[in-house]
Amino acid sequence: MSAYSSDVGADTCWPIEATRRMNRMYRWQRHIYNGTRRYYLLGRDQLIAGLRPAAGASVLEIGCGTGRNLVLAARLYPSARFFGIDVSTEMLTSAITAISRRGLTRSIRVAHGDGTAFDPQLLFGLPSFDHVMISYSLSMIPDWRRVLEAAASHLKPGGRLHIVDFGNQERLPGLARALLLRWLAMFDVTPRDDLELVLSGLAGTANANLKFERPFRGYAQYAVLTLATQPRIPWARGLHLLRPACLRSSGPSA
């Protein structure tokens, strides 16, 4: 069984420029990504530990990259099902290799997809997920608010959205904060200072519960958004407006 979802037809539209940009960035970096990012992508393991999916639960990672989080989560929760999307085909190549090497192709499936407008029914044959996780991806996606809306729209009632990303480092020494922000900018990384505000608005609209923390002296932001078992609004209807035109006609909204 392949870890890659190949059910998408040739007429599916992709964010071509975003794919090219991310492929240029990660064509060579992907080979050293896991070894170097462990030192500064803080909080990823805490996010995985907080998933605690029930047996048979479905978990999607948006921006799965090399598959590092999916592999760790699948080994920690062997009775759950894991899925991942990424806009970079270079990173997906590394993810597929890692998944296959560890014998997890029955537990994890990945696909080429845009976090701002994706159709899980088209990609994986599932309309929604019990959990969605986003780890250090929002800070690299220009339209990150749309990613949050798309993620929430594909959660089941009572589902949870788990996020960890760079914070604004407000409790770090001034010089260290300035140098860190300048270094992140070299890689097109922008901490989302209003993440809590946007999530709070999303929680209010969806009648959801929000847990938000700023660990490591503000270096990171950690959030869990839990939907109500009876959502207040039909998320799928809102997602239809977020899709590219070619995906709107691919089938009914999930």
PyRosetta script that sets phi, psi and omega in degrees:
from pyrosetta import init, pose_from_sequence

init()
pose = pose_from_sequence("MSAYSSDVGADTCWPIEATRRMNRMYRWQRHIYNGTRRYYLLGRDQLIAGLRPAAGASVLEIGCGTGRNLVLAARLYPSARFFGIDVSTEMLTSAITAISRRGLTRSIRVAHGDGTAFDPQLLFGLPSFDHVMISYSLSMIPDWRRVLEAAASHLKPGGRLHIVDFGNQERLPGLARALLLRWLAMFDVTPRDDLELVLSGLAGTANANLKFERPFRGYAQYAVLTLATQPRIPWARGLHLLRPACLRSSGPSA")
pose.set_psi(1, 131.6)
pose.set_omega(1, -177.6)
pose.set_phi(2, -84.0)
pose.set_psi(2, 146.6)
pose.set_omega(2, 176.3)
pose.set_phi(3, -77.7)
pose.set_psi(3, -14.6)
pose.set_omega(3, -175.8)
pose.set_phi(4, -95.3)
pose.set_psi(4, 132.2)
pose.set_omega(4, 177.9)
pose.set_phi(5, -83.4)
pose.set_psi(5, 115.5)
pose.set_omega(5, -175.1)
pose.set_phi(6, -111.3)
pose.set_psi(6, 22.0)
pose.set_omega(6, -175.9)
pose.set_phi(7, -84.8)
pose.set_psi(7, -0.9)
pose.set_omega(7, -175.9)
pose.set_phi(8, -86.3)
pose.set_psi(8, 132.0)
pose.set_omega(8, -177.4)
pose.set_phi(9, -76.8)
pose.set_psi(9, 168.2)
pose.set_omega(9, -177.6)
pose.set_phi(10, -69.2)
pose.set_psi(10, -17.3)
pose.set_omega(10, -177.9)
pose.set_phi(11, -85.7)
pose.set_psi(11, -0.4)
pose.set_omega(11, 178.0)
pose.set_phi(12, -69.7)
pose.set_psi(12, 135.9)
pose.set_omega(12, -179.8)
pose.set_phi(13, -92.5)
pose.set_psi(13, 141.2)
pose.set_omega(13, 178.5)
pose.set_phi(14, -118.6)
pose.set_psi(14, 156.9)
pose.set_omega(14, 174.3)
pose.set_phi(15, -74.9)
pose.set_psi(15, 83.2)
pose.set_omega(15, -168.0)
pose.set_phi(16, -59.0)
pose.set_psi(16, -46.2)
pose.set_omega(16, -177.1)
pose.set_phi(17, -65.5)
pose.set_psi(17, -39.7)
pose.set_omega(17, 178.1)
pose.set_phi(18, -64.1)
pose.set_psi(18, -39.8)
pose.set_omega(18, 178.5)
pose.set_phi(19, -63.7)
pose.set_psi(19, -44.6)
pose.set_omega(19, 179.3)
pose.set_phi(20, -62.7)
pose.set_psi(20, -42.3)
pose.set_omega(20, -178.6)
pose.set_phi(21, -64.6)
pose.set_psi(21, -45.5)
pose.set_omega(21, -179.9)
pose.set_phi(22, -69.8)
pose.set_psi(22, -33.5)
pose.set_omega(22, 177.1)
pose.set_phi(23, -66.8)
pose.set_psi(23, -39.0)
pose.set_omega(23, 176.5)
pose.set_phi(24, -62.3)
pose.set_psi(24, -40.3)
pose.set_omega(24, -177.4)
pose.set_phi(25, -69.0)
pose.set_psi(25, -38.6)
pose.set_omega(25, -170.0)
pose.set_phi(26, -108.6)
pose.set_psi(26, 3.5)
pose.set_omega(26, -177.7)
pose.set_phi(27, -54.5)
pose.set_psi(27, -42.0)
pose.set_omega(27, 178.8)
pose.set_phi(28, -103.3)
pose.set_psi(28, -32.5)
pose.set_omega(28, -178.3)
pose.set_phi(29, -62.3)
pose.set_psi(29, -29.7)
pose.set_omega(29, -175.8)
pose.set_phi(30, -59.0)
pose.set_psi(30, -25.4)
pose.set_omega(30, -178.4)
pose.set_phi(31, -73.6)
pose.set_psi(31, -22.5)
pose.set_omega(31, 179.7)
pose.set_phi(32, -118.7)
pose.set_psi(32, 6.2)
pose.set_omega(32, -172.4)
pose.set_phi(33, -57.4)
pose.set_psi(33, -54.7)
pose.set_omega(33, -175.8)
pose.set_phi(34, -63.0)
pose.set_psi(34, -37.0)
pose.set_omega(34, -178.2)
pose.set_phi(35, -70.0)
pose.set_psi(35, -30.1)
pose.set_omega(35, -178.0)
pose.set_phi(36, -93.6)
pose.set_psi(36, -35.8)
pose.set_omega(36, -174.6)
pose.set_phi(37, -72.9)
pose.set_psi(37, -16.5)
pose.set_omega(37, -178.9)
pose.set_phi(38, -60.1)
pose.set_psi(38, -23.1)
pose.set_omega(38, -174.6)
pose.set_phi(39, -85.3)
pose.set_psi(39, -17.0)
pose.set_omega(39, -177.6)
pose.set_phi(40, -138.4)
pose.set_psi(40, -3.5)
pose.set_omega(40, 171.4)
pose.set_phi(41, -92.6)
pose.set_psi(41, 75.0)
pose.set_omega(41, -171.9)
pose.set_phi(42, -79.2)
pose.set_psi(42, 143.3)
pose.set_omega(42, 174.7)
pose.set_phi(43, 97.2)
pose.set_psi(43, -2.7)
pose.set_omega(43, -178.8)
pose.set_phi(44, -65.9)
pose.set_psi(44, -41.9)
pose.set_omega(44, -179.1)
pose.set_phi(45, -68.3)
pose.set_psi(45, -33.8)
pose.set_omega(45, 176.0)
pose.set_phi(46, -65.3)
pose.set_psi(46, -38.2)
pose.set_omega(46, 177.1)
pose.set_phi(47, -60.8)
pose.set_psi(47, -45.6)
pose.set_omega(47, -179.6)
pose.set_phi(48, -64.2)
pose.set_psi(48, -41.9)
pose.set_omega(48, 179.9)
pose.set_phi(49, -63.0)
pose.set_psi(49, -29.6)
pose.set_omega(49, -178.7)
pose.set_phi(50, -83.4)
pose.set_psi(50, -5.4)
pose.set_omega(50, 179.7)
pose.set_phi(51, -63.7)
pose.set_psi(51, -56.8)
pose.set_omega(51, -180.0)
pose.set_phi(52, 45.0)
pose.set_psi(52, 56.3)
pose.set_omega(52, -179.5)
pose.set_phi(53, -71.6)
pose.set_psi(53, 146.6)
pose.set_omega(53, 176.5)
pose.set_phi(54, -71.7)
pose.set_psi(54, 163.2)
pose.set_omega(54, 177.6)
pose.set_phi(55, -58.4)
pose.set_psi(55, 129.4)
pose.set_omega(55, -179.9)
pose.set_phi(56, 83.8)
pose.set_psi(56, -2.3)
pose.set_omega(56, -179.0)
pose.set_phi(57, -68.2)
pose.set_psi(57, 154.1)
pose.set_omega(57, 179.1)
pose.set_phi(58, -107.2)
pose.set_psi(58, 134.5)
pose.set_omega(58, -177.1)
pose.set_phi(59, -128.8)
pose.set_psi(59, 125.0)
pose.set_omega(59, 177.9)
pose.set_phi(60, -109.9)
pose.set_psi(60, 135.2)
pose.set_omega(60, 169.2)
pose.set_phi(61, -109.4)
pose.set_psi(61, 125.3)
pose.set_omega(61, 175.0)
pose.set_phi(62, -93.1)
pose.set_psi(62, 122.6)
pose.set_omega(62, -174.9)
pose.set_phi(63, 79.0)
pose.set_psi(63, 53.9)
pose.set_omega(63, -172.8)
pose.set_phi(64, -74.8)
pose.set_psi(64, -14.7)
pose.set_omega(64, 175.5)
pose.set_phi(65, 56.1)
pose.set_psi(65, -128.2)
pose.set_omega(65, -177.4)
pose.set_phi(66, -76.5)
pose.set_psi(66, -1.5)
pose.set_omega(66, -179.2)
pose.set_phi(67, 85.5)
pose.set_psi(67, 7.1)
pose.set_omega(67, -176.2)
pose.set_phi(68, -56.5)
pose.set_psi(68, -49.4)
pose.set_omega(68, -178.4)
pose.set_phi(69, -67.1)
pose.set_psi(69, -40.9)
pose.set_omega(69, -179.3)
pose.set_phi(70, -62.4)
pose.set_psi(70, -42.2)
pose.set_omega(70, -180.0)
pose.set_phi(71, -64.1)
pose.set_psi(71, -46.8)
pose.set_omega(71, 180.0)
pose.set_phi(72, -62.8)
pose.set_psi(72, -43.3)
pose.set_omega(72, -178.4)
pose.set_phi(73, -66.2)
pose.set_psi(73, -41.3)
pose.set_omega(73, -179.4)
pose.set_phi(74, -65.3)
pose.set_psi(74, -33.4)
pose.set_omega(74, 178.1)
pose.set_phi(75, -75.4)
pose.set_psi(75, -31.2)
pose.set_omega(75, 179.5)
pose.set_phi(76, -78.0)
pose.set_psi(76, -33.6)
pose.set_omega(76, -178.1)
pose.set_phi(77, -125.4)
pose.set_psi(77, 74.7)
pose.set_omega(77, -173.1)
pose.set_phi(78, -66.2)
pose.set_psi(78, -16.3)
pose.set_omega(78, -178.6)
pose.set_phi(79, -92.1)
pose.set_psi(79, -0.8)
pose.set_omega(79, 178.6)
pose.set_phi(80, -97.2)
pose.set_psi(80, 166.2)
pose.set_omega(80, 177.9)
pose.set_phi(81, -112.8)
pose.set_psi(81, 134.7)
pose.set_omega(81, -174.2)
pose.set_phi(82, -121.1)
pose.set_psi(82, 144.0)
pose.set_omega(82, -178.6)
pose.set_phi(83, -138.9)
pose.set_psi(83, 151.3)
pose.set_omega(83, 179.3)
pose.set_phi(84, -146.7)
pose.set_psi(84, 146.6)
pose.set_omega(84, 172.4)
pose.set_phi(85, -128.0)
pose.set_psi(85, 150.1)
pose.set_omega(85, 175.2)
pose.set_phi(86, -152.1)
pose.set_psi(86, 148.6)
pose.set_omega(86, -179.4)
pose.set_phi(87, -82.9)
pose.set_psi(87, -15.9)
pose.set_omega(87, -178.8)
pose.set_phi(88, -95.9)
pose.set_psi(88, 117.8)
pose.set_omega(88, 177.2)
pose.set_phi(89, -72.0)
pose.set_psi(89, -25.5)
pose.set_omega(89, 175.6)
pose.set_phi(90, -64.2)
pose.set_psi(90, -46.7)
pose.set_omega(90, 179.7)
pose.set_phi(91, -66.2)
pose.set_psi(91, -37.0)
pose.set_omega(91, 178.4)
pose.set_phi(92, -63.7)
pose.set_psi(92, -33.4)
pose.set_omega(92, 176.5)
pose.set_phi(93, -59.9)
pose.set_psi(93, -43.5)
pose.set_omega(93, 177.3)
pose.set_phi(94, -66.7)
pose.set_psi(94, -39.1)
pose.set_omega(94, 179.6)
pose.set_phi(95, -62.4)
pose.set_psi(95, -45.7)
pose.set_omega(95, -179.2)
pose.set_phi(96, -62.1)
pose.set_psi(96, -41.0)
pose.set_omega(96, 178.3)
pose.set_phi(97, -62.6)
pose.set_psi(97, -45.1)
pose.set_omega(97, -178.4)
pose.set_phi(98, -65.0)
pose.set_psi(98, -41.8)
pose.set_omega(98, -179.3)
pose.set_phi(99, -64.8)
pose.set_psi(99, -44.0)
pose.set_omega(99, -179.4)
pose.set_phi(100, -67.1)
pose.set_psi(100, -41.8)
pose.set_omega(100, -177.8)
pose.set_phi(101, -61.2)
pose.set_psi(101, -32.4)
pose.set_omega(101, -178.1)
pose.set_phi(102, -96.1)
pose.set_psi(102, 8.6)
pose.set_omega(102, 175.6)
pose.set_phi(103, 66.4)
pose.set_psi(103, 35.9)
pose.set_omega(103, -175.0)
pose.set_phi(104, -112.4)
pose.set_psi(104, 21.3)
pose.set_omega(104, -176.8)
pose.set_phi(105, -67.4)
pose.set_psi(105, -19.8)
pose.set_omega(105, 176.6)
pose.set_phi(106, -83.6)
pose.set_psi(106, -15.0)
pose.set_omega(106, -176.9)
pose.set_phi(107, -104.4)
pose.set_psi(107, -24.8)
pose.set_omega(107, -173.5)
pose.set_phi(108, -129.0)
pose.set_psi(108, 134.1)
pose.set_omega(108, 171.8)
pose.set_phi(109, -129.4)
pose.set_psi(109, 139.1)
pose.set_omega(109, 178.9)
pose.set_phi(110, -126.3)
pose.set_psi(110, 159.0)
pose.set_omega(110, -179.1)
pose.set_phi(111, -151.8)
pose.set_psi(111, 156.1)
pose.set_omega(111, 174.7)
pose.set_phi(112, -76.6)
pose.set_psi(112, 119.1)
pose.set_omega(112, -177.3)
pose.set_phi(113, -158.4)
pose.set_psi(113, 157.5)
pose.set_omega(113, -180.0)
pose.set_phi(114, -100.4)
pose.set_psi(114, 122.4)
pose.set_omega(114, -177.0)
pose.set_phi(115, -63.7)
pose.set_psi(115, -18.6)
pose.set_omega(115, -179.5)
pose.set_phi(116, -82.9)
pose.set_psi(116, -19.6)
pose.set_omega(116, -177.2)
pose.set_phi(117, -162.2)
pose.set_psi(117, 92.2)
pose.set_omega(117, -179.1)
pose.set_phi(118, -132.1)
pose.set_psi(118, 155.6)
pose.set_omega(118, -179.4)
pose.set_phi(119, -119.1)
pose.set_psi(119, 101.0)
pose.set_omega(119, -177.1)
pose.set_phi(120, -64.6)
pose.set_psi(120, -27.1)
pose.set_omega(120, 176.7)
pose.set_phi(121, -65.1)
pose.set_psi(121, -40.2)
pose.set_omega(121, 178.4)
pose.set_phi(122, -69.9)
pose.set_psi(122, -40.1)
pose.set_omega(122, -175.1)
pose.set_phi(123, -80.7)
pose.set_psi(123, -42.3)
pose.set_omega(123, -171.3)
pose.set_phi(124, -127.0)
pose.set_psi(124, -4.7)
pose.set_omega(124, -177.1)
pose.set_phi(125, 76.8)
pose.set_psi(125, 21.5)
pose.set_omega(125, 178.9)
pose.set_phi(126, -125.8)
pose.set_psi(126, 137.7)
pose.set_omega(126, 178.7)
pose.set_phi(127, -82.7)
pose.set_psi(127, -25.7)
pose.set_omega(127, -174.9)
pose.set_phi(128, -160.1)
pose.set_psi(128, 172.1)
pose.set_omega(128, -173.6)
pose.set_phi(129, -132.0)
pose.set_psi(129, 157.8)
pose.set_omega(129, 175.1)
pose.set_phi(130, -79.3)
pose.set_psi(130, -31.3)
pose.set_omega(130, 179.3)
pose.set_phi(131, -139.8)
pose.set_psi(131, 143.8)
pose.set_omega(131, 169.7)
pose.set_phi(132, -128.5)
pose.set_psi(132, 131.4)
pose.set_omega(132, 177.7)
pose.set_phi(133, -121.5)
pose.set_psi(133, 142.9)
pose.set_omega(133, 179.4)
pose.set_phi(134, -133.9)
pose.set_psi(134, 113.2)
pose.set_omega(134, -174.0)
pose.set_phi(135, -118.0)
pose.set_psi(135, 111.3)
pose.set_omega(135, 176.3)
pose.set_phi(136, 51.6)
pose.set_psi(136, 41.3)
pose.set_omega(136, 176.4)
pose.set_phi(137, -116.1)
pose.set_psi(137, -35.1)
pose.set_omega(137, -178.2)
pose.set_phi(138, -57.4)
pose.set_psi(138, -34.4)
pose.set_omega(138, -177.8)
pose.set_phi(139, -71.5)
pose.set_psi(139, -7.8)
pose.set_omega(139, 179.1)
pose.set_phi(140, -113.1)
pose.set_psi(140, -2.4)
pose.set_omega(140, -176.8)
pose.set_phi(141, -107.7)
pose.set_psi(141, 116.6)
pose.set_omega(141, -177.5)
pose.set_phi(142, -55.3)
pose.set_psi(142, -46.9)
pose.set_omega(142, -178.4)
pose.set_phi(143, -94.7)
pose.set_psi(143, 57.8)
pose.set_omega(143, -173.0)
pose.set_phi(144, -69.3)
pose.set_psi(144, -27.1)
pose.set_omega(144, 177.3)
pose.set_phi(145, -63.3)
pose.set_psi(145, -37.4)
pose.set_omega(145, 178.7)
pose.set_phi(146, -67.8)
pose.set_psi(146, -31.3)
pose.set_omega(146, 175.7)
pose.set_phi(147, -62.0)
pose.set_psi(147, -43.7)
pose.set_omega(147, 178.8)
pose.set_phi(148, -61.9)
pose.set_psi(148, -42.8)
pose.set_omega(148, 179.7)
pose.set_phi(149, -65.0)
pose.set_psi(149, -42.5)
pose.set_omega(149, 178.8)
pose.set_phi(150, -64.8)
pose.set_psi(150, -41.1)
pose.set_omega(150, 179.8)
pose.set_phi(151, -62.2)
pose.set_psi(151, -47.8)
pose.set_omega(151, -179.2)
pose.set_phi(152, -64.1)
pose.set_psi(152, -34.0)
pose.set_omega(152, -177.7)
pose.set_phi(153, -69.0)
pose.set_psi(153, -19.7)
pose.set_omega(153, -179.2)
pose.set_phi(154, -107.4)
pose.set_psi(154, 21.2)
pose.set_omega(154, 172.6)
pose.set_phi(155, -95.7)
pose.set_psi(155, 142.6)
pose.set_omega(155, 173.4)
pose.set_phi(156, -71.3)
pose.set_psi(156, 158.6)
pose.set_omega(156, 171.7)
pose.set_phi(157, -53.3)
pose.set_psi(157, 131.2)
pose.set_omega(157, -176.5)
pose.set_phi(158, 82.5)
pose.set_psi(158, -0.1)
pose.set_omega(158, -179.4)
pose.set_phi(159, -73.7)
pose.set_psi(159, 166.3)
pose.set_omega(159, -175.7)
pose.set_phi(160, -127.6)
pose.set_psi(160, 137.8)
pose.set_omega(160, 174.9)
pose.set_phi(161, -105.3)
pose.set_psi(161, 121.6)
pose.set_omega(161, -176.9)
pose.set_phi(162, -111.2)
pose.set_psi(162, 129.4)
pose.set_omega(162, -175.9)
pose.set_phi(163, -134.5)
pose.set_psi(163, 136.9)
pose.set_omega(163, 166.3)
pose.set_phi(164, -138.3)
pose.set_psi(164, 138.1)
pose.set_omega(164, -178.4)
pose.set_phi(165, -163.4)
pose.set_psi(165, 177.0)
pose.set_omega(165, 178.6)
pose.set_phi(166, -65.2)
pose.set_psi(166, 140.5)
pose.set_omega(166, 172.8)
pose.set_phi(167, -97.7)
pose.set_psi(167, -168.8)
pose.set_omega(167, 178.8)
pose.set_phi(168, -94.9)
pose.set_psi(168, 11.0)
pose.set_omega(168, 172.9)
pose.set_phi(169, 53.4)
pose.set_psi(169, 37.7)
pose.set_omega(169, -172.0)
pose.set_phi(170, -64.9)
pose.set_psi(170, -21.5)
pose.set_omega(170, -178.4)
pose.set_phi(171, -104.8)
pose.set_psi(171, 12.0)
pose.set_omega(171, 173.4)
pose.set_phi(172, -88.1)
pose.set_psi(172, 156.2)
pose.set_omega(172, 174.6)
pose.set_phi(173, -55.7)
pose.set_psi(173, 145.0)
pose.set_omega(173, -173.7)
pose.set_phi(174, -53.9)
pose.set_psi(174, -45.6)
pose.set_omega(174, -177.9)
pose.set_phi(175, -66.5)
pose.set_psi(175, -43.2)
pose.set_omega(175, 179.7)
pose.set_phi(176, -62.1)
pose.set_psi(176, -40.2)
pose.set_omega(176, 179.6)
pose.set_phi(177, -64.6)
pose.set_psi(177, -44.7)
pose.set_omega(177, -178.8)
pose.set_phi(178, -63.3)
pose.set_psi(178, -43.6)
pose.set_omega(178, -179.7)
pose.set_phi(179, -66.1)
pose.set_psi(179, -40.0)
pose.set_omega(179, -179.5)
pose.set_phi(180, -64.8)
pose.set_psi(180, -45.5)
pose.set_omega(180, -179.8)
pose.set_phi(181, -63.6)
pose.set_psi(181, -37.9)
pose.set_omega(181, 178.3)
pose.set_phi(182, -66.8)
pose.set_psi(182, -40.2)
pose.set_omega(182, 179.4)
pose.set_phi(183, -66.3)
pose.set_psi(183, -42.3)
pose.set_omega(183, 178.5)
pose.set_phi(184, -62.2)
pose.set_psi(184, -37.9)
pose.set_omega(184, -178.9)
pose.set_phi(185, -62.7)
pose.set_psi(185, -28.3)
pose.set_omega(185, 177.6)
pose.set_phi(186, -62.3)
pose.set_psi(186, -23.3)
pose.set_omega(186, -178.7)
pose.set_phi(187, -109.6)
pose.set_psi(187, 20.9)
pose.set_omega(187, 179.4)
pose.set_phi(188, 59.7)
pose.set_psi(188, 35.5)
pose.set_omega(188, 178.3)
pose.set_phi(189, -105.0)
pose.set_psi(189, 125.6)
pose.set_omega(189, -179.4)
pose.set_phi(190, -127.7)
pose.set_psi(190, 110.0)
pose.set_omega(190, 176.9)
pose.set_phi(191, -57.1)
pose.set_psi(191, 138.1)
pose.set_omega(191, -177.7)
pose.set_phi(192, -92.2)
pose.set_psi(192, 91.6)
pose.set_omega(192, -174.7)
pose.set_phi(193, -63.5)
pose.set_psi(193, -26.6)
pose.set_omega(193, -178.6)
pose.set_phi(194, -100.6)
pose.set_psi(194, 22.4)
pose.set_omega(194, 180.0)
pose.set_phi(195, -58.4)
pose.set_psi(195, -45.7)
pose.set_omega(195, -179.1)
pose.set_phi(196, -61.9)
pose.set_psi(196, -41.4)
pose.set_omega(196, -180.0)
pose.set_phi(197, -62.8)
pose.set_psi(197, -44.6)
pose.set_omega(197, -179.6)
pose.set_phi(198, -65.9)
pose.set_psi(198, -42.9)
pose.set_omega(198, 178.5)
pose.set_phi(199, -65.4)
pose.set_psi(199, -35.6)
pose.set_omega(199, 177.9)
pose.set_phi(200, -63.2)
pose.set_psi(200, -41.4)
pose.set_omega(200, 176.9)
pose.set_phi(201, -64.5)
pose.set_psi(201, -40.2)
pose.set_omega(201, 178.3)
pose.set_phi(202, -64.6)
pose.set_psi(202, -40.4)
pose.set_omega(202, 179.2)
pose.set_phi(203, -63.8)
pose.set_psi(203, -41.3)
pose.set_omega(203, 179.2)
pose.set_phi(204, -64.9)
pose.set_psi(204, -41.1)
pose.set_omega(204, -180.0)
pose.set_phi(205, -66.5)
pose.set_psi(205, -38.4)
pose.set_omega(205, -174.4)
pose.set_phi(206, -94.9)
pose.set_psi(206, 3.6)
pose.set_omega(206, -176.4)
pose.set_phi(207, 55.9)
pose.set_psi(207, 46.2)
pose.set_omega(207, -176.4)
pose.set_phi(208, -110.0)
pose.set_psi(208, 165.8)
pose.set_omega(208, 177.3)
pose.set_phi(209, -103.7)
pose.set_psi(209, 134.2)
pose.set_omega(209, -178.4)
pose.set_phi(210, -117.8)
pose.set_psi(210, 128.4)
pose.set_omega(210, 170.2)
pose.set_phi(211, -111.7)
pose.set_psi(211, 125.3)
pose.set_omega(211, -175.7)
pose.set_phi(212, -135.8)
pose.set_psi(212, 131.0)
pose.set_omega(212, 179.8)
pose.set_phi(213, -134.6)
pose.set_psi(213, 157.2)
pose.set_omega(213, 175.2)
pose.set_phi(214, -125.1)
pose.set_psi(214, 77.9)
pose.set_omega(214, -175.2)
pose.set_phi(215, -76.4)
pose.set_psi(215, 172.5)
pose.set_omega(215, 177.0)
pose.set_phi(216, 57.2)
pose.set_psi(216, 45.6)
pose.set_omega(216, 177.2)
pose.set_phi(217, 59.0)
pose.set_psi(217, 35.3)
pose.set_omega(217, 178.5)
pose.set_phi(218, 85.0)
pose.set_psi(218, 2.5)
pose.set_omega(218, 178.7)
pose.set_phi(219, -61.6)
pose.set_psi(219, -36.2)
pose.set_omega(219, -177.0)
pose.set_phi(220, -124.6)
pose.set_psi(220, 163.7)
pose.set_omega(220, 171.2)
pose.set_phi(221, -122.4)
pose.set_psi(221, 134.6)
pose.set_omega(221, -178.1)
pose.set_phi(222, -130.2)
pose.set_psi(222, 129.7)
pose.set_omega(222, -176.6)
pose.set_phi(223, -141.6)
pose.set_psi(223, 146.2)
pose.set_omega(223, 170.9)
pose.set_phi(224, -131.9)
pose.set_psi(224, 118.3)
pose.set_omega(224, 177.1)
pose.set_phi(225, -106.0)
pose.set_psi(225, 118.6)
pose.set_omega(225, -177.8)
pose.set_phi(226, -109.9)
pose.set_psi(226, 117.7)
pose.set_omega(226, 179.1)
pose.set_phi(227, -71.7)
pose.set_psi(227, 152.0)
pose.set_omega(227, 173.8)
pose.set_phi(228, -70.0)
pose.set_psi(228, 156.1)
pose.set_omega(228, 177.9)
pose.set_phi(229, -70.3)
pose.set_psi(229, -17.9)
pose.set_omega(229, 174.6)
pose.set_phi(230, -124.2)
pose.set_psi(230, 87.4)
pose.set_omega(230, -176.8)
pose.set_phi(231, -57.1)
pose.set_psi(231, 145.5)
pose.set_omega(231, -178.2)
pose.set_phi(232, -77.6)
pose.set_psi(232, -31.5)
pose.set_omega(232, -177.6)
pose.set_phi(233, -127.7)
pose.set_psi(233, 154.3)
pose.set_omega(233, 177.0)
pose.set_phi(234, -79.6)
pose.set_psi(234, 98.5)
pose.set_omega(234, -175.2)
pose.set_phi(235, -59.1)
pose.set_psi(235, -37.7)
pose.set_omega(235, -175.8)
pose.set_phi(236, -60.2)
pose.set_psi(236, -35.6)
pose.set_omega(236, -179.7)
pose.set_phi(237, -65.0)
pose.set_psi(237, -39.2)
pose.set_omega(237, 178.6)
pose.set_phi(238, -67.4)
pose.set_psi(238, -37.0)
pose.set_omega(238, -179.4)
pose.set_phi(239, -63.7)
pose.set_psi(239, -33.1)
pose.set_omega(239, -179.3)
pose.set_phi(240, -55.3)
pose.set_psi(240, -33.6)
pose.set_omega(240, -179.3)
pose.set_phi(241, -76.0)
pose.set_psi(241, -16.5)
pose.set_omega(241, -177.8)
pose.set_phi(242, -90.7)
pose.set_psi(242, -14.2)
pose.set_omega(242, -174.5)
pose.set_phi(243, -78.4)
pose.set_psi(243, 147.6)
pose.set_omega(243, 169.2)
pose.set_phi(244, -60.1)
pose.set_psi(244, 155.1)
pose.set_omega(244, -174.9)
pose.set_phi(245, -56.2)
pose.set_psi(245, -36.6)
pose.set_omega(245, -175.9)
pose.set_phi(246, -70.3)
pose.set_psi(246, -21.6)
pose.set_omega(246, 177.9)
pose.set_phi(247, -89.2)
pose.set_psi(247, -22.2)
pose.set_omega(247, -178.4)
pose.set_phi(248, -65.8)
pose.set_psi(248, -26.3)
pose.set_omega(248, -176.7)
pose.set_phi(249, -98.2)
pose.set_psi(249, 6.3)
pose.set_omega(249, -175.2)
pose.set_phi(250, -80.5)
pose.set_psi(250, -11.8)
pose.set_omega(250, -179.4)
pose.set_phi(251, 158.8)
pose.set_psi(251, 176.1)
pose.set_omega(251, -179.7)
pose.set_phi(252, -67.3)
pose.set_psi(252, 151.0)
pose.set_omega(252, 179.1)
pose.set_phi(253, -62.9)
pose.set_psi(253, 143.1)
pose.set_omega(253, -179.4)
pose.set_phi(254, -74.1)
pose.dump_pdb("model.pdb")
